[in-house]
Amino acid sequence: MVKPATALRRPRSRDAAGLPAVTPEKIIASALALTARHGLDGWTLRQLAGEVDAYPAVVYHHVGDREAVVAGVVDRVIGLLPVPEPDLPWREWYRAVLADLRTLLTGYPGVARRLALFGPTSAAAALTDHGMRTLQAGGFGEEAHTVHQLLLTTACLFVSTEDERHRNAELKERNVELMTQYRDDNDRPGLAAFGSALFDLLNDPRRRASYFADLYDYAVQRCLDGVACRLSGLQERRSRANPGPGSVPGSTGWSC
């Protein structure tokens, strides 16, 4: 249980009280732990102060207001993400990073939404540098920046959706149950197919348990497919601009 800072009564000196020193590191570590338990929006600065056994003014002094602490938490989470070396092929690199990203972000609810809305900070320097280098080596040219943003933002949005559905599990379940009622609607076969698919999912414990992970993986793979198709188009455009022996006039490069 979080200790309210207002309940603390201590001597003026932390040393005299036998209390460890409060440091920015300790404050962010405690905020990280609170985020893992309650979500990024589920704790107050007063509760954080209670966790470090201090007054809110001490948190302000060492780190700043709640927004500054949140920024520190997001940076700390991003710093936990394994970043492969940029010598992998671009698709293999992003497949590995995005798989690890979901595993990490689901442990700290709310961080994914923050990243999707505002993007990463300088804490993601290695992630950005290595990702961009793999895309540039893969031939994306000036579009490398856009591809990097597309893949990371899409991944964060899916995790953010998962966070929200867990927070509102009853509403999600009610809506799913409502949609399954349409599975026998002969007048709307498309709606019936959707409701039938949901019904089958609900009644398969294995698929239901892995639903979010499977949906995330599907979204990532389809995004990578689309980006690979775009790369084929870029390569074909360059080929038409600089035709070599054996080139085929009129080819569009969009067969994927």
N, C-alpha and C positions, 0 to 999 in steps of 0.2 A: 504493500500500500504506500502511495506517495505521501511523504510527510509534508504538511503545510508549513511554509516558512514562518508564518505568523506564530506558530506554536513554539518556536525555538527560543530558548533562554540560555544565554551563555556569557562568560566573561568577555571583555573587550578583546583579549588576546586569544587567538586560536591555539597558539602554543601552550598557553596557560590552561586551556580547556582540554589539551591533549588531542586536538583535531588536526588532521593533515591540511596542508596548504591547498587553497583553491587555485587552480591554474586553468588557462584556456583549454588545455588538453583534457583535463578532467571534466570541464563543463560540456565540451562537445561529445566526449565519450558517454556521459550521462544522458545527454539529449539523444544520442544515437540509440541507447538502450531503451529510452522512453518511446522513441519512434518505432522500434521493433515490437514493442508491446502494445502501443496504443495508436500508432499511425502518426504521420507528420503533423496532422492538425488536431491530434487527440491529447495534447498536453499544453499546459500554460507555463509561462516563465516562472510563476510562483511555485508550481510543482517542480520545475527543474531546480529551482533554488533549494527546495526541500531535499531533493536527491543529493545535492552536493553539500548539504548541511550548512547552508549559508543564507544570507538575505538576498532578495532580488537585486539590490543595489550592487552586490558583489559580482553578480553575473553581468550587469551592465558595465561595470568597471573593467572586467577582464575580456569580454567579448562584444557586448553591445546589446541592442534591443532584440526582441524575438526574431525579427527578420534576419539579423546578423547571425543568430544561432542557427536558424534554419539553413541559411546559406552554408554555414560550416558543416552541418549534418549532410547536406547534399554533396558537398565536396568530399567528405569522408567516405560516403557510400561509393561515389565514383572511383575514389582511390582504391577501393577494394576489388574493382573489376580486373580480372586477368586480361592483359593485352598481349596478343601474340606478336611475334616479330613480323615485320612487313615483307618478309620474303615468301610468304604464302601466296598462292593465287587469290585474286580478290574475292571470289565467291566462297572459297574455303575459309578465308579469313573472317568474313562477315558472318558466315554460318556459325563459326565457333564463338565469336564475340556475342552475337545476339542470343545464342543459347545460354551462355553464362550470364548475360544481362538479365534475362527473366528470372533465373535462379536467384540472383542477387536482389533485384528490386522487389520481388514478392516478399522478401524478408523485412522490407522497410516500407510499409504501405504509405502511399502519398508522395513518395519521392519520384515515382514514374510520371505522375501528373505534372509535378513541378518541372521535370526535365522536358516533357513534351511541350509545355507552355513557353518556357523561357530558355531552353537549351542548356547545355553544360557550361561550366565556367573553365577557368584555366586549369582546374584540377583534372580536366579531361585532355590535357595537352598531348600526352602519349597516345591516347586513343585516337585523337584527331590526326596527329602526325602520321601514325602508322596506317590508319585507314586511308587517308588521302594518298599516301605513297603507293599502297596496293592498287588503288583505283587508277592513279596516274600510270603506273606500270602496266595496268590492264588495258589501257587505251581509251579511257573516258575523257581525257583532255580537260577542257574547260568545264565540263559537266560533272567532274569528280566531286566538287563541293556540293552540288545539288543532290547527287546520288547518296552521298554520305548522310546528308540531312534527312532525306527521304527514308532511308533504312532505319536510322536510329529513332526518328520521330515516330514512325509507324510502330516500331517495337514498343516504345514507351507508351503510346496511346493504347495498345492492346493490354499492356500490364495495368495501366491506369483503369481501364474498363473492368478488368478482373478485380482490382482493389475495390471499386465502387460496388460491384455486384456482391462481393463478400460482405461489405458494410450494409447492404440492403438485401440480404438473402431472402427475406420473406416476400418482398416485392418481386424479386426475380422469379422465385418459385411460383408465385401466384400468376404471373404473366405467362410463364411456360405452361402451366396447367391449363390456362385459358386457351392457348394456341393449340394444345393437343386435342381439344374438343372439336376441332375442325377436320380431324383426320378422316372422317366419313362424309365430308361435304361433297356430294356428287356434282353439285352445280358449280363448284370452284375447285377443279382438280389440282391446280397449282397450290392453293392454300391447303388442300387435303394432303398433298404430298409433303408439304412443310410440317404440318401437324403430325403426320405419321412418323416422319423422321425424328421429331422431338419425342414422341411417345416411345419409340424404340430406344432412343438414347436414355430416357429416364428409367427404363426397365432393364438396362444393362449396367450393372454395378461397376464393371471395369471401365467402360466408356464414360460413364458419368463421372467417375473419380478422376479421369485423365482429360476431361473435357477442355479445360482452359489451356493445359499444356499442348493438347493436340491442335486446338484452334490457333494458338500462337505459332506453333511450328508450321501449320498450313499457311498462315498469313506470311510468315518469313519466307518460306519456300516460293510462294507465288510472287512475292515482291522481287526476290532474286531472279526468278524466271523473267519477269518483266524487264528488269534492269539488264539481264543478259540479252534479251531481244533488242533493247535499245542500243546496246553496244554493237550488235550485228549491223544495225542501221547506220551507226556512226562509221563503222569500218567500211561499209559499202559506199557511203557518201564520199569518204576519202579516196576509195578506189576509183570512183567515177571522176573525181577531181584530178586524180593522177593515174590515168589508165596505163596498165602495163600489158605486156604480151599475154594474149589469151583472155583478155577481159571480155565480158558479155554485155553489149550495149543494151540499155533499157532495163537492166536488172535493178530491182528496188532494194533488195536486202532485208525485206520485212517478211520473209517466208515463215519466220518463227511465230 
